[in-house]
Amino acid sequence: MKRDPTRRSFLTGMAAGAALMPRTLSGLAAEANRSPASPADQPANAPDHLPTAAMMPPDEAYWQQVRAQFSFREERVPMNAANLCPSPRAVADRVEELTRDIDRDCSFNNRAKFRGLTEESRGAVAAQLGVSADEIALVRNTSEANNAINNGVPLRPGDEVVIWDQNHPTNNVAWDVRAARFGITVRRVSVPRHPASPQALIDPFAAALTDRTRVLALTHVSNVSGIRLPVRELAEIARERGIHVHVDGAQS
């Protein structure tokens, strides 16, 4: 994905992913519209060793502004984007605020407002992705999303599902379970450890597709090797054959 190095685009995009948090969305968007990073921009509990904007080139100042949105310490920098990711400060604050709200008043009348908050968040995510709100499902995590797709695609005994052997386990295990229960066939595809070109990644999948293939399930970026599949090209090949394509983009 091409990076657009502007605080407006990054922080607004980050805000759009915060489900049930419309105040957080507006807060991060407002932050993105502020002037370049300065000591006043840093949260009170931000790491005290971060350099000031005057000490940094413009691009570095931008990334330090992004860094200041997160609470983790420098001695342990999280690199795991699969199962547990640190939330921006504004998101964590909003979760705490909403939790306190529901703890104080768990009545049906108070809880009713969350439906509207959910739809507001769905609309914000849809706008960020350039789709309609009814194309967005808000789920608890990518594992749940993978399983929703896995159990929702209509398949019959003998149908084939082609998967990448480097898919995240929450994708592949779900297909294995369905195969054991309902008689579908799962075919695993391996790719070269050091692919010389995108075509070296495309060819093994194209060769695995048959007349019985109904689903091509892929993880965009392997959490094992770091290989990024050319999913656009693979999707075009599959769709020409009427094959449903499922892409797990959690690592992207």
N, C-alpha and C positions, 0 to 999 in steps of 0.2 A: 504494500500500500504506500503510495507516495505521501510523504510528510509535508504538510503545509505549516511552516514554522511560524505560526502566529498564535499569540496567547488567546485571541478570540476564538479561533477554530478549535484549538486543543481543549481548552477549558469548557467551552460550550458543549463540545462533543462528549467530554467526560461527564458533564452534568446530565446529558440526555440519557445516560445509562442508569441513572439513579431512580429506581422504581419507587413509587409512592412518596416522592419527595419534591413536590413542586416548589416549595420555598428554597430548597437546595438548588434547584435548577436556576431559579432567578438569581440566587446569591452567587453561584459560580459564573453565570453569564455577566453579572455586574462586575465581578472580579476581572473577567476577561477584557472588559471595556476600560479598565483603569489605566493610568499612565504607566510607563515602564517601571520595572521593579525598583523599589527603594526600601530603605529600612522600615518605613511606615507600612509597606506592603506585607512584611513578614508577620505571620501570626505570633502572638505573645509567646507561645510554647514551641516555636520553630527552633531547629538546631542553631545554637548560638555561634557556631563556627562558619555559617554560610557567609560568603563574601558579599559585599554590597554591590549595587549595580555599577557604581563608578569604578570598581576594580575589575570588571569583566567585559569582554567583548559582547556585542548585542545578542548573539545567538546563545551564548552561555548564560547571560542574564535571564533570557527567556526560560531556559531549562531549570535554572535555579528557582525561578518563580513557580514552575511546575513542581519541583522537588519540595517546596515549602508547603504544598497542599497535603503532604503525607507525614504521619507521625513516627514511622520506624526510625531507628537509630542507625548511624553509619557503620557501626561495627558488625551489624548483621543486615545486609541489604537483601531483601527478598527477590529471588529470581523466578519463583514458581508462579506461573500464571494459569495453573491447571485446577487446583482444588481449593486454595485459600489465598486470596489476594487482599492486600491492605486497601481500605477505603480512603478516599480523600477526607480531610478533616470535616468539610462541610457535610458530607454524606453521613459520617459517623455521628456528628452532632444532631443531624435531623433524625436519624434512627433513635438516638437517645431521647430526643424530644417527643417523638411519636409513641415510644414505649412508655414514657412517663404519663403521657396523655391517656392511653388506654388503661394503664394501671390505676389512674385516679378515677376513671369513669368508664367501666366496661359495659355500660348499658347499650341496648340496641340503638337507641337514639343517637348516642355518641358514635358508635361504630358505623352508623349509616354513611357518615361523611367519607369513609375510606373508599367507597365505590367511586365517588367522584374524583378522589385523589388518584385512584388507579387509572381511570380513563384519561385524566390530565397527563399522567406520566406516559401512558401508552401513546398519546398524541405527540408528546415531545420526542419520544424515541422514533416514531414514524417519520416525523419531520426531519430528524437528523439523518435517517437512512433514505429519505426520498421515496417513501411508500405510504400507503394509506394505513390508518390505525387498525383496520380489521385484518391486516396482514401481520400484525404483531401479537405474539403471545408472551405474557410476562410470567416466567417460571422461576423457581428458586435457584436453579443452577443448570449448567449445560448437561449434566448427567440426566436430570429429569427431562430436559428437552430431547436428548437423544432417545430416551425410552418412549417418550410420547410419539415421536416419529416412528420408531421401530414397531410399536404396537398399533399404530394407526394406518400403516400402509397395507392395503388388502393383498394378501398373498395366499396361494394354494399349495398343497403338497406338490413337490417337484419344481416349483419356481426357484430361481437362483438369485442370490444376493452376492455381489462382488464387493469385497472389502480390502482395504490396505492392511498388511500385517503390522504396520506401524501406527494404525489408528489408536487413539486413546482407548484404554480398556473399557471405559463406560460405553463406548460405541460397539466395539467388537464382542464383548461378553454378552451384551443384550441380543445380538443377532445369533450367537451360539445357543443361547437359551431358547430363543424362538424356534430355531432349527430343531432342537431336541424335542420340543413340545408339539410342533405342528408339521414336521416333515419337509421343511424347505431345505435347500442346499446352500451352504455358505462356501464361497471360493475366496481364498486368500491370495493376494498378489504381493510379490516382493519386487523391490526396485534395486538398482545398483547402489552399493554403499557410497560410491563417489560418482554420481551421474555426471557425464561429460556435457550434457545438454538437456534442455527441457524435453526433447524428443525421447531421450533415454528413460524418462519417467512416464511418458505417455504410452509408449509402445507396449509395455507389459500389461497395462490395463485394457488397452484396445484388443489385445490378443485374448484376454480372459472373458470378454463379453460374448455371449452366445444368444441363440434365439430364445432361450429360457430365462435369460437374465431380466429381472424386473427392477432391481435396485442396484445402484452404485453408491456405496457409503464411504465417505472419505473424511479424514481429518486434514485440514488445510496444511498445518505445520506439525511435524512430528515432535512430540515431547521427548523422544528418545534420541533421534539423530539430528534434529533441527532442519531436516529436509522440508522444503515448501513445495507442495505439488502445484502444477499448473492447472488449477481447478477449472478455469474458464474453458481451456481447450478440452479437458476431459468431459466437462458437462456438455459441450457441443457435440462431441462424439456420441455420448450416451443418448442425448435427446433425439439425435437423428434416428435412433433405433427405438424410440419410445420408452426409454428407460428412465425411471425416477432417480434423481440425483439428490443425495442427502450429504451436506457438507457441515462438518463440525468445525466451527471457526473459533473455538475458545482460545486457541493458542495464537491466533493471528495478531 
